[in-house]
């Protein structure tokens, strides 16, 4: 038996539509849309955005996404002015023991670790 994928359910926060637009702007595409659940994908990385608003949960939820070039990712996000457009926070690339990373705190408060 093999495990084939891991697809976390990510809370949207109070503005489900803005969260959908944020992930499209970051570069994900919508694979399917079932109303209150939307499947996103980019380069084999998959998650399900759920219409769910629980601040305490979201602010304690973290995801790690491996990327091949964290500096290029940071540049792309900041050049598109995504933090200003969506009111999110992003950190510049920082070296950590497990690799170089950029953190994004999304609309709901989820911390995304984009790690090279």
MARBA-3410 file (N, C-alpha, C, O; in Angstrom, 1 decimal):
116
0.8,-1.2,0.0,0.0,0.0,0.0,0.9,1.2,0.0,1.9,1.3,0.7 ~ 0.5,2.2,-0.8,1.2,3.5,-0.9,0.3,4.6,-0.5,-0.9,4.6,-0.7 ~ 0.9,5.6,0.1,0.2,6.9,0.3,0.5,7.7,-1.0,1.6,7.8,-1.4 ~ -0.5,8.3,-1.6,-0.3,8.9,-2.9,-0.3,10.4,-2.8,0.3,11.1,-3.7 ~ -1.0,11.0,-1.8,-1.0,12.5,-1.8,-1.4,12.9,-0.4,-2.0,12.1,0.4
-1.2,14.2,-0.1,-1.7,14.8,1.1,-2.3,16.1,0.7,-1.6,17.0,0.1 ~ -3.6,16.3,1.0,-4.3,17.5,0.5,-5.0,18.2,1.7,-6.1,17.8,2.0 ~ -4.3,19.1,2.4,-4.9,19.7,3.6,-6.0,20.6,3.2,-6.1,21.2,2.2 ~ -7.0,20.7,4.2,-8.1,21.6,4.1,-7.6,22.9,4.8,-7.3,22.9,6.0 ~ -7.6,24.0,4.1,-7.1,25.3,4.6,-8.2,26.2,4.8,-9.0,26.4,3.9
-8.3,26.8,6.0,-9.5,27.7,6.2,-9.3,29.0,5.4,-8.2,29.5,5.2 ~ -10.4,29.5,5.0,-10.4,30.7,4.1,-10.4,32.0,5.0,-10.0,33.1,4.5 ~ -10.9,32.0,6.2,-11.1,33.2,7.0,-12.4,33.7,6.6,-13.3,33.0,6.0 ~ -12.7,35.0,6.9,-14.0,35.6,6.8,-14.3,35.9,5.3,-15.5,36.1,5.0 ~ -13.3,36.0,4.5,-13.6,36.5,3.1,-13.1,35.3,2.1,-12.0,35.4,1.6
-14.0,34.4,1.9,-13.7,33.2,1.0,-13.3,33.7,-0.4,-12.4,33.1,-0.9 ~ -14.0,34.6,-1.0,-13.7,35.0,-2.3,-12.4,35.7,-2.5,-11.6,35.4,-3.4 ~ -12.0,36.5,-1.5,-10.7,37.1,-1.5,-9.6,36.1,-1.3,-8.5,36.2,-2.0 ~ -9.8,35.1,-0.5,-8.9,34.0,-0.3,-8.7,33.3,-1.6,-7.5,33.0,-2.0 ~ -9.7,33.0,-2.3,-9.6,32.3,-3.6,-8.8,33.2,-4.6,-7.9,32.7,-5.3
-9.0,34.5,-4.6,-8.3,35.4,-5.5,-6.8,35.4,-5.1,-5.9,35.5,-6.0 ~ -6.5,35.4,-3.8,-5.1,35.4,-3.3,-4.4,34.2,-3.9,-3.3,34.4,-4.4 ~ -4.9,33.1,-3.7,-4.2,31.9,-4.2,-4.0,31.8,-5.7,-3.0,31.3,-6.2 ~ -5.0,32.4,-6.4,-4.8,32.5,-7.8,-3.7,33.4,-8.2,-2.8,33.2,-9.0 ~ -3.6,34.6,-7.4,-2.5,35.5,-7.6,-1.2,35.0,-7.3,-0.2,35.3,-8.0
-1.1,34.1,-6.3,0.2,33.5,-5.9,0.6,32.5,-7.0,1.8,32.3,-7.2 ~ -0.3,32.0,-7.8,0.1,31.1,-8.9,-0.6,29.8,-8.9,-0.3,29.0,-9.8 ~ -1.4,29.5,-8.0,-2.2,28.3,-8.0,-3.3,28.4,-9.0,-3.7,29.5,-9.3 ~ -3.8,27.2,-9.5,-4.9,27.2,-10.4,-6.0,26.4,-9.7,-5.8,25.5,-8.8 ~ -7.3,26.6,-10.1,-8.4,25.9,-9.5,-8.6,24.6,-10.3,-8.8,24.7,-11.5
-8.5,23.5,-9.6,-8.8,22.2,-10.2,-10.2,21.9,-10.3,-10.8,21.3,-11.2 ~ -10.9,22.2,-9.2,-12.4,22.0,-9.1,-12.9,23.0,-8.1,-12.2,23.5,-7.2 ~ -14.2,23.3,-8.2,-14.9,24.2,-7.3,-16.3,23.6,-6.9,-17.1,23.4,-7.8 ~ -16.4,23.3,-5.6,-17.7,22.8,-5.2,-18.4,23.7,-4.3,-19.1,23.3,-3.3 ~ -18.3,25.0,-4.5,-19.0,26.0,-3.7,-18.2,26.4,-2.5,-17.4,27.4,-2.5
-18.4,25.7,-1.4,-17.7,26.0,-0.1,-16.3,25.3,0.0,-15.6,25.5,1.0 ~ -15.9,24.5,-1.0,-14.6,23.9,-1.1,-14.0,24.1,-2.5,-14.7,23.8,-3.5 ~ -12.8,24.5,-2.6,-12.1,24.7,-3.9,-10.8,24.0,-3.8,-10.0,24.2,-2.9 ~ -10.5,23.1,-4.8,-9.3,22.4,-5.0,-8.3,23.3,-5.8,-8.6,23.6,-6.9 ~ -7.1,23.6,-5.2,-6.1,24.3,-5.8,-4.9,23.4,-6.1,-4.6,22.5,-5.4
-4.1,23.8,-7.2,-2.9,23.0,-7.5,-1.9,23.9,-8.2,-2.3,24.8,-9.0 ~ -0.7,23.6,-7.9,0.4,24.2,-8.7,1.6,23.2,-8.7,2.1,22.9,-7.6 ~ 2.0,22.8,-9.8,3.2,21.9,-9.9,3.1,20.7,-9.0,4.1,20.3,-8.5 ~ 1.9,20.1,-8.9,1.7,19.0,-8.1,1.5,19.2,-6.6,1.2,18.3,-5.8 ~ 1.6,20.5,-6.2,1.2,20.9,-4.8,-0.3,21.2,-4.8,-0.8,22.0,-5.5
-1.0,20.5,-3.9,-2.4,20.5,-3.9,-2.9,20.8,-2.5,-2.4,20.3,-1.5 ~ -4.0,21.7,-2.4,-4.7,21.9,-1.1,-6.1,22.2,-1.5,-6.5,22.5,-2.6 ~ -7.0,22.1,-0.4,-8.4,22.4,-0.6,-8.7,23.7,0.3,-8.5,23.6,1.5 ~ -9.1,24.7,-0.3,-9.6,25.9,0.4,-11.0,25.7,0.9,-11.9,25.4,0.1 ~ -11.2,25.8,2.2,-12.5,25.5,2.7,-13.1,26.8,3.3,-12.4,27.6,3.9
-14.4,27.1,3.0,-15.1,28.2,3.6,-15.2,28.0,5.1,-16.2,27.3,5.5 ~ -14.3,28.5,5.8,-14.2,28.2,7.2,-13.5,29.4,7.9,-12.4,29.7,7.5 ~ -14.2,29.9,8.9,-13.6,31.1,9.6,-13.5,30.8,11.1,-14.5,31.0,11.8 ~ -12.3,30.5,11.5,-12.1,30.3,12.9,-10.7,30.8,13.1,-9.7,30.1,12.9 ~ -10.6,32.0,13.6,-9.4,32.8,13.8,-8.3,32.0,14.6,-7.2,31.9,14.2
-8.7,31.4,15.7,-7.8,30.7,16.6,-7.2,29.5,15.9,-6.0,29.3,16.0 ~ -8.0,28.8,15.2,-7.5,27.7,14.4,-6.6,28.1,13.3,-5.5,27.6,13.2 ~ -7.0,29.1,12.5,-6.2,29.5,11.4,-4.8,30.1,11.8,-3.8,29.8,11.2 ~ -4.8,30.8,12.9,-3.5,31.4,13.4,-2.6,30.4,14.0,-1.5,30.7,14.4 ~ -3.1,29.2,14.2,-2.2,28.1,14.7,-2.0,27.0,13.7,-1.5,25.9,14.0
-2.4,27.3,12.4,-2.2,26.3,11.3,-1.1,26.8,10.4,-1.0,27.9,10.0 ~ -0.2,25.9,10.1,1.0,26.2,9.2,1.1,25.1,8.2,0.8,23.9,8.4 ~ 1.6,25.5,7.0,1.9,24.7,5.9,3.3,24.9,5.4,3.8,26.1,5.5 ~ 4.0,23.9,4.9,5.3,24.1,4.3,5.2,23.7,2.9,4.7,22.6,2.5 ~ 5.6,24.5,2.0,5.6,24.3,0.5,7.1,24.4,0.0,7.7,25.4,0.2
7.6,23.3,-0.6,8.9,23.3,-1.1,8.9,24.1,-2.5,8.0,23.8,-3.3 ~ 9.8,25.0,-2.6,10.0,25.7,-3.9,11.5,25.6,-4.4,12.3,25.3,-3.5 ~ 11.7,25.7,-5.6,13.1,25.6,-6.1,13.9,26.9,-6.0,15.1,26.8,-6.1 ~ 13.3,28.0,-5.9,14.0,29.3,-5.8,13.2,30.3,-5.0,12.3,30.9,-5.5 ~ 13.5,30.3,-3.7,12.7,31.2,-2.8,12.9,32.6,-3.1,11.9,33.4,-2.9
14.0,33.1,-3.5,14.3,34.5,-3.9,13.4,34.9,-5.0,12.8,36.0,-5.0 ~ 13.3,34.0,-6.1,12.4,34.3,-7.2,11.0,34.3,-6.8,10.2,35.2,-7.3 ~ 10.6,33.4,-5.9,9.2,33.4,-5.4,8.9,34.7,-4.7,7.9,35.4,-5.0 ~ 9.8,35.2,-3.8,9.6,36.4,-3.1,9.5,37.6,-4.0,8.6,38.5,-3.9 ~ 10.4,37.6,-5.0,10.4,38.7,-6.0,9.1,38.8,-6.7,8.5,39.8,-6.9
8.6,37.6,-7.2,7.3,37.5,-8.0,6.2,38.0,-7.1,5.3,38.8,-7.6 ~ 6.1,37.6,-5.9,5.0,38.0,-5.0,5.0,39.5,-4.7,4.0,40.2,-4.8 ~ 6.2,40.1,-4.4,6.3,41.5,-4.1,6.2,42.4,-5.3,5.6,43.5,-5.2 ~ 6.7,41.9,-6.5,6.5,42.7,-7.7,5.0,42.8,-8.1,4.6,43.9,-8.7 ~ 4.2,41.8,-7.8,2.8,41.8,-8.1,2.0,42.6,-7.1,0.8,42.8,-7.2
2.7,43.1,-6.0,2.1,43.8,-4.9,1.0,43.0,-4.2,0.0,43.6,-3.8 ~ 1.2,41.7,-4.2,0.2,40.8,-3.5,0.0,41.2,-2.1,-1.2,41.2,-1.6 ~ 1.0,41.5,-1.3,0.7,41.8,0.1,-0.2,43.1,0.2,-1.1,43.1,1.1 ~ 0.1,44.1,-0.6,-0.7,45.3,-0.5,-2.1,45.1,-1.0,-3.1,45.6,-0.5 ~ -2.3,44.3,-2.1,-3.6,44.0,-2.7,-4.5,43.2,-1.8,-5.7,43.4,-1.8
-3.9,42.3,-1.0,-4.7,41.4,-0.2,-4.6,41.6,1.3,-5.2,40.9,2.1 ~ -3.8,42.5,1.7,-3.6,42.8,3.1,-2.9,41.7,3.9,-3.3,41.4,5.0 ~ -2.0,41.0,3.2,-1.3,39.9,3.9,0.1,40.3,4.3,0.6,41.4,3.9 ~ 0.8,39.5,5.1,2.1,39.7,5.5,3.1,38.7,4.8,2.7,37.6,4.6 ~ 4.2,39.2,4.4,5.3,38.4,3.8,6.6,38.8,4.4,6.9,39.9,4.6
7.4,37.8,4.7,8.8,38.0,5.2,9.8,37.9,4.0,9.6,37.1,3.1 ~ 10.9,38.6,4.1,11.9,38.4,3.1,12.6,37.1,3.3,12.4,36.5,4.4 ~ 13.3,36.5,2.3,13.9,35.2,2.5,14.9,35.2,3.7,15.6,36.2,3.9 ~ 14.7,34.2,4.5,15.6,34.0,5.7,16.1,32.6,5.7,15.4,31.7,5.4 ~ 17.4,32.5,6.1,17.9,31.1,6.3,17.5,30.5,7.6,17.6,31.1,8.6
17.0,29.3,7.5,16.6,28.5,8.7,17.4,27.2,8.6,18.0,26.9,7.6 ~ 17.4,26.5,9.7,18.1,25.2,9.7,17.7,24.2,8.6,18.5,23.4,8.2 ~ 16.4,24.3,8.2,15.9,23.4,7.2,15.9,23.9,5.8,15.4,23.2,4.9 ~ 16.4,25.1,5.6,16.5,25.7,4.3,16.1,27.2,4.3,15.8,27.8,5.4 ~ 16.2,27.8,3.2,15.9,29.3,3.1,14.4,29.3,2.9,13.8,28.6,2.1
13.7,30.3,3.6,12.3,30.4,3.5,11.7,31.8,3.4,12.4,32.7,3.9 ~ 10.5,31.9,2.9,9.7,33.1,2.9,8.4,32.7,3.6,7.8,31.6,3.2 ~ 8.0,33.5,4.6,6.7,33.2,5.2,5.6,34.1,4.7,5.9,35.3,4.5 ~ 4.5,33.6,4.4,3.3,34.4,4.1,2.2,34.1,5.1,1.9,32.9,5.4 ~ 1.6,35.1,5.7,0.5,35.0,6.6,-0.7,35.4,5.7,-0.9,36.5,5.3
-1.6,34.4,5.4,-2.7,34.6,4.4,-3.8,35.4,5.1,-3.7,35.8,6.3 ~ -4.9,35.6,4.4,-6.0,36.4,4.8,-6.6,35.8,6.1,-7.1,36.6,7.0 ~ -6.7,34.5,6.2,-7.3,33.9,7.4,-6.3,33.9,8.6,-6.8,33.8,9.8 ~ -5.0,34.1,8.4,-4.0,34.0,9.4,-3.2,32.8,9.4,-2.3,32.6,10.3 ~ -3.3,31.9,8.4,-2.5,30.7,8.2,-1.1,31.1,7.8,-0.9,32.0,7.0
-0.1,30.5,8.4,1.3,30.7,8.1,1.8,29.7,7.0,1.8,28.5,7.3 ~ 2.1,30.2,5.9,2.6,29.4,4.8,4.2,29.6,4.8,4.7,30.7,4.6 ~ 4.9,28.5,4.9,6.3,28.5,4.8,6.7,28.0,3.4,6.6,26.8,3.1 ~ 7.2,28.9,2.6,7.7,28.5,1.2,9.2,28.3,1.4,10.0,29.3,1.6 ~ 9.7,27.1,1.2,11.1,26.7,1.6,11.8,26.2,0.4,11.3,25.3,-0.3
13.1,26.7,0.3,14.0,26.2,-0.8,14.9,25.2,-0.1,15.7,24.6,-0.8
END
